Amino acid sequence: MCQKMWKLLRRDEGMVTSEYAMGIIAAVGFAAVLYAVVTSGEVSAELQDIVKRALSARM
């Protein structure tokens, strides 16, 4: 009985189109913010410095 009731209450077959759209909008917004941060002058300079130090390291 309990299992039948649970199945009736939990009839979730996946996300609807509006939920997909909101998820995509959130992902694109996050990607835009991340891109802006990574391409900023200060962060870009730090990343270049890290790569230069890694390439010049002795093994």
PyMOL Python script that loads the backbone (N, CA, C, O; Angstrom):
from pymol import cmd

cmd.read_pdbstr("""\
ATOM      1  N   MET A   1       0.822  -1.198   0.000  1.00  0.00           N
ATOM      2  CA  MET A   1       0.000   0.000   0.000  1.00  0.00           C
ATOM      3  C   MET A   1       0.861   1.253   0.000  1.00  0.00           C
ATOM      4  O   MET A   1       0.599   2.203  -0.737  1.00  0.00           O
ATOM      5  N   CYS A   2       1.860   1.241   0.812  1.00  0.00           N
ATOM      6  CA  CYS A   2       2.726   2.413   0.924  1.00  0.00           C
ATOM      7  C   CYS A   2       3.465   2.672  -0.386  1.00  0.00           C
ATOM      8  O   CYS A   2       3.644   3.821  -0.790  1.00  0.00           O
ATOM      9  N   GLN A   3       3.888   1.610  -1.035  1.00  0.00           N
ATOM     10  CA  GLN A   3       4.628   1.749  -2.290  1.00  0.00           C
ATOM     11  C   GLN A   3       3.726   2.289  -3.408  1.00  0.00           C
ATOM     12  O   GLN A   3       4.173   3.088  -4.231  1.00  0.00           O
ATOM     13  N   LYS A   4       2.472   1.860  -3.439  1.00  0.00           N
ATOM     14  CA  LYS A   4       1.529   2.364  -4.435  1.00  0.00           C
ATOM     15  C   LYS A   4       1.275   3.856  -4.230  1.00  0.00           C
ATOM     16  O   LYS A   4       1.214   4.624  -5.190  1.00  0.00           O
ATOM     17  N   MET A   5       1.131   4.248  -2.982  1.00  0.00           N
ATOM     18  CA  MET A   5       0.887   5.655  -2.667  1.00  0.00           C
ATOM     19  C   MET A   5       2.086   6.497  -3.063  1.00  0.00           C
ATOM     20  O   MET A   5       1.933   7.597  -3.595  1.00  0.00           O
ATOM     21  N   TRP A   6       3.271   5.983  -2.805  1.00  0.00           N
ATOM     22  CA  TRP A   6       4.503   6.705  -3.142  1.00  0.00           C
ATOM     23  C   TRP A   6       4.591   6.918  -4.658  1.00  0.00           C
ATOM     24  O   TRP A   6       4.962   8.004  -5.106  1.00  0.00           O
ATOM     25  N   LYS A   7       4.257   5.902  -5.443  1.00  0.00           N
ATOM     26  CA  LYS A   7       4.295   6.018  -6.895  1.00  0.00           C
ATOM     27  C   LYS A   7       3.287   7.043  -7.399  1.00  0.00           C
ATOM     28  O   LYS A   7       3.572   7.769  -8.351  1.00  0.00           O
ATOM     29  N   LEU A   8       2.117   7.113  -6.777  1.00  0.00           N
ATOM     30  CA  LEU A   8       1.116   8.091  -7.186  1.00  0.00           C
ATOM     31  C   LEU A   8       1.564   9.508  -6.864  1.00  0.00           C
ATOM     32  O   LEU A   8       1.327  10.433  -7.641  1.00  0.00           O
ATOM     33  N   LEU A   9       2.207   9.674  -5.723  1.00  0.00           N
ATOM     34  CA  LEU A   9       2.660  11.004  -5.329  1.00  0.00           C
ATOM     35  C   LEU A   9       3.894  11.439  -6.119  1.00  0.00           C
ATOM     36  O   LEU A   9       4.114  12.634  -6.315  1.00  0.00           O
ATOM     37  N   ARG A  10       4.681  10.495  -6.562  1.00  0.00           N
ATOM     38  CA  ARG A  10       5.945  10.800  -7.236  1.00  0.00           C
ATOM     39  C   ARG A  10       5.842  10.445  -8.718  1.00  0.00           C
ATOM     40  O   ARG A  10       6.516   9.528  -9.188  1.00  0.00           O
ATOM     41  N   ARG A  11       5.020  11.152  -9.431  1.00  0.00           N
ATOM     42  CA  ARG A  11       4.870  10.911 -10.867  1.00  0.00           C
ATOM     43  C   ARG A  11       5.679  11.935 -11.645  1.00  0.00           C
ATOM     44  O   ARG A  11       5.145  12.648 -12.495  1.00  0.00           O
ATOM     45  N   ASP A  12       6.960  12.002 -11.353  1.00  0.00           N
ATOM     46  CA  ASP A  12       7.866  12.943 -11.994  1.00  0.00           C
ATOM     47  C   ASP A  12       8.612  12.221 -13.106  1.00  0.00           C
ATOM     48  O   ASP A  12       9.412  11.323 -12.841  1.00  0.00           O
ATOM     49  N   GLU A  13       8.357  12.603 -14.325  1.00  0.00           N
ATOM     50  CA  GLU A  13       8.976  11.932 -15.460  1.00  0.00           C
ATOM     51  C   GLU A  13      10.111  12.740 -16.064  1.00  0.00           C
ATOM     52  O   GLU A  13      10.608  12.371 -17.129  1.00  0.00           O
ATOM     53  N   GLY A  14      10.535  13.800 -15.450  1.00  0.00           N
ATOM     54  CA  GLY A  14      11.620  14.619 -15.981  1.00  0.00           C
ATOM     55  C   GLY A  14      11.245  16.089 -15.981  1.00  0.00           C
ATOM     56  O   GLY A  14      10.153  16.478 -15.568  1.00  0.00           O
ATOM     57  N   MET A  15      12.175  16.882 -16.451  1.00  0.00           N
ATOM     58  CA  MET A  15      11.948  18.318 -16.474  1.00  0.00           C
ATOM     59  C   MET A  15      11.072  18.700 -17.665  1.00  0.00           C
ATOM     60  O   MET A  15      11.099  18.057 -18.714  1.00  0.00           O
ATOM     61  N   VAL A  16      10.311  19.743 -17.473  1.00  0.00           N
ATOM     62  CA  VAL A  16       9.521  20.289 -18.572  1.00  0.00           C
ATOM     63  C   VAL A  16      10.374  21.319 -19.314  1.00  0.00           C
ATOM     64  O   VAL A  16      11.455  21.687 -18.855  1.00  0.00           O
ATOM     65  N   THR A  17       9.890  21.769 -20.440  1.00  0.00           N
ATOM     66  CA  THR A  17      10.653  22.677 -21.292  1.00  0.00           C
ATOM     67  C   THR A  17      11.051  23.950 -20.564  1.00  0.00           C
ATOM     68  O   THR A  17      12.164  24.440 -20.751  1.00  0.00           O
ATOM     69  N   SER A  18      10.175  24.491 -19.748  1.00  0.00           N
ATOM     70  CA  SER A  18      10.511  25.726 -19.039  1.00  0.00           C
ATOM     71  C   SER A  18      11.653  25.499 -18.043  1.00  0.00           C
ATOM     72  O   SER A  18      12.469  26.395 -17.829  1.00  0.00           O
ATOM     73  N   GLU A  19      11.718  24.328 -17.442  1.00  0.00           N
ATOM     74  CA  GLU A  19      12.818  24.036 -16.525  1.00  0.00           C
ATOM     75  C   GLU A  19      14.129  23.897 -17.285  1.00  0.00           C
ATOM     76  O   GLU A  19      15.171  24.345 -16.807  1.00  0.00           O
ATOM     77  N   TYR A  20      14.091  23.284 -18.462  1.00  0.00           N
ATOM     78  CA  TYR A  20      15.288  23.206 -19.298  1.00  0.00           C
ATOM     79  C   TYR A  20      15.749  24.614 -19.674  1.00  0.00           C
ATOM     80  O   TYR A  20      16.940  24.922 -19.614  1.00  0.00           O
ATOM     81  N   ALA A  21      14.805  25.456 -20.059  1.00  0.00           N
ATOM     82  CA  ALA A  21      15.150  26.822 -20.459  1.00  0.00           C
ATOM     83  C   ALA A  21      15.793  27.590 -19.313  1.00  0.00           C
ATOM     84  O   ALA A  21      16.790  28.284 -19.511  1.00  0.00           O
ATOM     85  N   MET A  22      15.231  27.470 -18.124  1.00  0.00           N
ATOM     86  CA  MET A  22      15.808  28.168 -16.969  1.00  0.00           C
ATOM     87  C   MET A  22      17.198  27.628 -16.644  1.00  0.00           C
ATOM     88  O   MET A  22      18.088  28.396 -16.278  1.00  0.00           O
ATOM     89  N   GLY A  23      17.394  26.328 -16.773  1.00  0.00           N
ATOM     90  CA  GLY A  23      18.707  25.738 -16.538  1.00  0.00           C
ATOM     91  C   GLY A  23      19.730  26.230 -17.544  1.00  0.00           C
ATOM     92  O   GLY A  23      20.872  26.516 -17.183  1.00  0.00           O
ATOM     93  N   ILE A  24      19.329  26.331 -18.800  1.00  0.00           N
ATOM     94  CA  ILE A  24      20.237  26.822 -19.835  1.00  0.00           C
ATOM     95  C   ILE A  24      20.572  28.287 -19.606  1.00  0.00           C
ATOM     96  O   ILE A  24      21.726  28.689 -19.754  1.00  0.00           O
ATOM     97  N   ILE A  25      19.584  29.083 -19.251  1.00  0.00           N
ATOM     98  CA  ILE A  25      19.825  30.503 -18.983  1.00  0.00           C
ATOM     99  C   ILE A  25      20.792  30.668 -17.812  1.00  0.00           C
ATOM    100  O   ILE A  25      21.696  31.502 -17.866  1.00  0.00           O
ATOM    101  N   ALA A  26      20.608  29.882 -16.763  1.00  0.00           N
ATOM    102  CA  ALA A  26      21.510  29.959 -15.610  1.00  0.00           C
ATOM    103  C   ALA A  26      22.922  29.535 -15.992  1.00  0.00           C
ATOM    104  O   ALA A  26      23.890  30.161 -15.559  1.00  0.00           O
ATOM    105  N   ALA A  27      23.055  28.492 -16.789  1.00  0.00           N
ATOM    106  CA  ALA A  27      24.377  28.019 -17.209  1.00  0.00           C
ATOM    107  C   ALA A  27      25.075  29.047 -18.088  1.00  0.00           C
ATOM    108  O   ALA A  27      26.276  29.272 -17.940  1.00  0.00           O
ATOM    109  N   VAL A  28      24.346  29.667 -18.989  1.00  0.00           N
ATOM    110  CA  VAL A  28      24.938  30.687 -19.857  1.00  0.00           C
ATOM    111  C   VAL A  28      25.352  31.906 -19.041  1.00  0.00           C
ATOM    112  O   VAL A  28      26.410  32.486 -19.285  1.00  0.00           O
ATOM    113  N   GLY A  29      24.531  32.294 -18.082  1.00  0.00           N
ATOM    114  CA  GLY A  29      24.891  33.419 -17.216  1.00  0.00           C
ATOM    115  C   GLY A  29      26.146  33.138 -16.413  1.00  0.00           C
ATOM    116  O   GLY A  29      27.019  33.998 -16.294  1.00  0.00           O
ATOM    117  N   PHE A  30      26.237  31.941 -15.863  1.00  0.00           N
ATOM    118  CA  PHE A  30      27.430  31.561 -15.103  1.00  0.00           C
ATOM    119  C   PHE A  30      28.657  31.540 -16.001  1.00  0.00           C
ATOM    120  O   PHE A  30      29.729  31.993 -15.599  1.00  0.00           O
ATOM    121  N   ALA A  31      28.508  31.017 -17.216  1.00  0.00           N
ATOM    122  CA  ALA A  31      29.628  30.975 -18.154  1.00  0.00           C
ATOM    123  C   ALA A  31      30.082  32.379 -18.527  1.00  0.00           C
ATOM    124  O   ALA A  31      31.282  32.625 -18.653  1.00  0.00           O
ATOM    125  N   ALA A  32      29.153  33.295 -18.703  1.00  0.00           N
ATOM    126  CA  ALA A  32      29.508  34.674 -19.048  1.00  0.00           C
ATOM    127  C   ALA A  32      30.284  35.347 -17.916  1.00  0.00           C
ATOM    128  O   ALA A  32      31.270  36.042 -18.158  1.00  0.00           O
ATOM    129  N   VAL A  33      29.839  35.137 -16.699  1.00  0.00           N
ATOM    130  CA  VAL A  33      30.546  35.711 -15.544  1.00  0.00           C
ATOM    131  C   VAL A  33      31.934  35.099 -15.418  1.00  0.00           C
ATOM    132  O   VAL A  33      32.908  35.815 -15.188  1.00  0.00           O
ATOM    133  N   LEU A  34      32.031  33.789 -15.565  1.00  0.00           N
ATOM    134  CA  LEU A  34      33.326  33.117 -15.485  1.00  0.00           C
ATOM    135  C   LEU A  34      34.261  33.601 -16.582  1.00  0.00           C
ATOM    136  O   LEU A  34      35.442  33.830 -16.325  1.00  0.00           O
ATOM    137  N   TYR A  35      33.760  33.760 -17.790  1.00  0.00           N
ATOM    138  CA  TYR A  35      34.571  34.251 -18.898  1.00  0.00           C
ATOM    139  C   TYR A  35      35.083  35.662 -18.609  1.00  0.00           C
ATOM    140  O   TYR A  35      36.249  35.967 -18.861  1.00  0.00           O
ATOM    141  N   ALA A  36      34.217  36.512 -18.085  1.00  0.00           N
ATOM    142  CA  ALA A  36      34.623  37.887 -17.770  1.00  0.00           C
ATOM    143  C   ALA A  36      35.719  37.907 -16.712  1.00  0.00           C
ATOM    144  O   ALA A  36      36.649  38.709 -16.793  1.00  0.00           O
ATOM    145  N   VAL A  37      35.611  37.033 -15.726  1.00  0.00           N
ATOM    146  CA  VAL A  37      36.624  36.987 -14.666  1.00  0.00           C
ATOM    147  C   VAL A  37      37.952  36.471 -15.207  1.00  0.00           C
ATOM    148  O   VAL A  37      39.007  37.037 -14.921  1.00  0.00           O
ATOM    149  N   VAL A  38      37.899  35.406 -15.981  1.00  0.00           N
ATOM    150  CA  VAL A  38      39.137  34.790 -16.480  1.00  0.00           C
ATOM    151  C   VAL A  38      39.841  35.691 -17.484  1.00  0.00           C
ATOM    152  O   VAL A  38      41.071  35.705 -17.531  1.00  0.00           O
ATOM    153  N   THR A  39      39.107  36.434 -18.277  1.00  0.00           N
ATOM    154  CA  THR A  39      39.729  37.289 -19.285  1.00  0.00           C
ATOM    155  C   THR A  39      40.063  38.678 -18.771  1.00  0.00           C
ATOM    156  O   THR A  39      40.573  39.503 -19.529  1.00  0.00           O
ATOM    157  N   SER A  40      39.793  38.957 -17.513  1.00  0.00           N
ATOM    158  CA  SER A  40      40.160  40.260 -16.971  1.00  0.00           C
ATOM    159  C   SER A  40      41.685  40.367 -16.908  1.00  0.00           C
ATOM    160  O   SER A  40      42.378  39.351 -16.860  1.00  0.00           O
ATOM    161  N   GLY A  41      42.195  41.571 -16.907  1.00  0.00           N
ATOM    162  CA  GLY A  41      43.636  41.802 -16.969  1.00  0.00           C
ATOM    163  C   GLY A  41      44.410  41.149 -15.844  1.00  0.00           C
ATOM    164  O   GLY A  41      45.430  40.504 -16.085  1.00  0.00           O
ATOM    165  N   GLU A  42      43.947  41.306 -14.637  1.00  0.00           N
ATOM    166  CA  GLU A  42      44.673  40.785 -13.475  1.00  0.00           C
ATOM    167  C   GLU A  42      44.713  39.256 -13.472  1.00  0.00           C
ATOM    168  O   GLU A  42      45.767  38.660 -13.255  1.00  0.00           O
ATOM    169  N   VAL A  43      43.584  38.638 -13.709  1.00  0.00           N
ATOM    170  CA  VAL A  43      43.525  37.174 -13.711  1.00  0.00           C
ATOM    171  C   VAL A  43      44.316  36.616 -14.895  1.00  0.00           C
ATOM    172  O   VAL A  43      45.013  35.610 -14.757  1.00  0.00           O
ATOM    173  N   SER A  44      44.212  37.254 -16.036  1.00  0.00           N
ATOM    174  CA  SER A  44      44.955  36.808 -17.216  1.00  0.00           C
ATOM    175  C   SER A  44      46.455  36.864 -16.966  1.00  0.00           C
ATOM    176  O   SER A  44      47.181  35.945 -17.344  1.00  0.00           O
ATOM    177  N   ALA A  45      46.921  37.926 -16.337  1.00  0.00           N
ATOM    178  CA  ALA A  45      48.343  38.053 -16.027  1.00  0.00           C
ATOM    179  C   ALA A  45      48.787  36.960 -15.058  1.00  0.00           C
ATOM    180  O   ALA A  45      49.864  36.385 -15.216  1.00  0.00           O
ATOM    181  N   GLU A  46      47.965  36.676 -14.063  1.00  0.00           N
ATOM    182  CA  GLU A  46      48.305  35.619 -13.108  1.00  0.00           C
ATOM    183  C   GLU A  46      48.361  34.254 -13.779  1.00  0.00           C
ATOM    184  O   GLU A  46      49.262  33.461 -13.507  1.00  0.00           O
ATOM    185  N   LEU A  47      47.396  33.976 -14.660  1.00  0.00           N
ATOM    186  CA  LEU A  47      47.391  32.699 -15.373  1.00  0.00           C
ATOM    187  C   LEU A  47      48.621  32.566 -16.267  1.00  0.00           C
ATOM    188  O   LEU A  47      49.216  31.491 -16.344  1.00  0.00           O
ATOM    189  N   GLN A  48      49.006  33.645 -16.941  1.00  0.00           N
ATOM    190  CA  GLN A  48      50.202  33.612 -17.783  1.00  0.00           C
ATOM    191  C   GLN A  48      51.446  33.379 -16.936  1.00  0.00           C
ATOM    192  O   GLN A  48      52.346  32.645 -17.344  1.00  0.00           O
ATOM    193  N   ASP A  49      51.503  33.992 -15.772  1.00  0.00           N
ATOM    194  CA  ASP A  49      52.638  33.792 -14.872  1.00  0.00           C
ATOM    195  C   ASP A  49      52.722  32.342 -14.402  1.00  0.00           C
ATOM    196  O   ASP A  49      53.813  31.777 -14.327  1.00  0.00           O
ATOM    197  N   ILE A  50      51.590  31.745 -14.090  1.00  0.00           N
ATOM    198  CA  ILE A  50      51.567  30.338 -13.659  1.00  0.00           C
ATOM    199  C   ILE A  50      52.068  29.433 -14.783  1.00  0.00           C
ATOM    200  O   ILE A  50      52.861  28.524 -14.540  1.00  0.00           O
ATOM    201  N   VAL A  51      51.607  29.678 -16.018  1.00  0.00           N
ATOM    202  CA  VAL A  51      52.033  28.866 -17.150  1.00  0.00           C
ATOM    203  C   VAL A  51      53.527  29.039 -17.403  1.00  0.00           C
ATOM    204  O   VAL A  51      54.226  28.058 -17.653  1.00  0.00           O
ATOM    205  N   LYS A  52      54.025  30.270 -17.342  1.00  0.00           N
ATOM    206  CA  LYS A  52      55.460  30.512 -17.553  1.00  0.00           C
ATOM    207  C   LYS A  52      56.292  29.801 -16.499  1.00  0.00           C
ATOM    208  O   LYS A  52      57.313  29.198 -16.828  1.00  0.00           O
ATOM    209  N   ARG A  53      55.874  29.859 -15.233  1.00  0.00           N
ATOM    210  CA  ARG A  53      56.613  29.175 -14.174  1.00  0.00           C
ATOM    211  C   ARG A  53      56.580  27.653 -14.356  1.00  0.00           C
ATOM    212  O   ARG A  53      57.565  26.962 -14.096  1.00  0.00           O
ATOM    213  N   ALA A  54      55.430  27.148 -14.807  1.00  0.00           N
ATOM    214  CA  ALA A  54      55.312  25.695 -15.015  1.00  0.00           C
ATOM    215  C   ALA A  54      56.200  25.234 -16.166  1.00  0.00           C
ATOM    216  O   ALA A  54      56.808  24.166 -16.093  1.00  0.00           O
ATOM    217  N   LEU A  55      56.276  26.026 -17.219  1.00  0.00           N
ATOM    218  CA  LEU A  55      57.088  25.646 -18.368  1.00  0.00           C
ATOM    219  C   LEU A  55      58.588  25.775 -18.108  1.00  0.00           C
ATOM    220  O   LEU A  55      59.395  25.068 -18.712  1.00  0.00           O
ATOM    221  N   SER A  56      58.946  26.674 -17.212  1.00  0.00           N
ATOM    222  CA  SER A  56      60.372  26.872 -16.936  1.00  0.00           C
ATOM    223  C   SER A  56      60.872  26.050 -15.755  1.00  0.00           C
ATOM    224  O   SER A  56      62.041  26.153 -15.384  1.00  0.00           O
ATOM    225  N   ALA A  57      60.008  25.240 -15.163  1.00  0.00           N
ATOM    226  CA  ALA A  57      60.408  24.415 -14.009  1.00  0.00           C
ATOM    227  C   ALA A  57      61.322  23.291 -14.461  1.00  0.00           C
ATOM    228  O   ALA A  57      61.158  22.733 -15.546  1.00  0.00           O
ATOM    229  N   ARG A  58      62.281  22.972 -13.616  1.00  0.00           N
ATOM    230  CA  ARG A  58      63.206  21.877 -13.918  1.00  0.00           C
ATOM    231  C   ARG A  58      62.642  20.588 -13.364  1.00  0.00           C
ATOM    232  O   ARG A  58      62.046  20.569 -12.287  1.00  0.00           O
ATOM    233  N   MET A  59      62.830  19.529 -14.092  1.00  0.00           N
ATOM    234  CA  MET A  59      62.343  18.208 -13.663  1.00  0.00           C
ATOM    235  C   MET A  59      63.435  17.441 -12.996  1.00  0.00           C
ATOM    236  O   MET A  59      63.220  16.308 -12.567  1.00  0.00           O
TER     237      MET A  59
END
""", "prot")
cmd.dss("prot")
cmd.show_as("cartoon", "prot")
cmd.util.cbc("prot")
cmd.orient("prot")
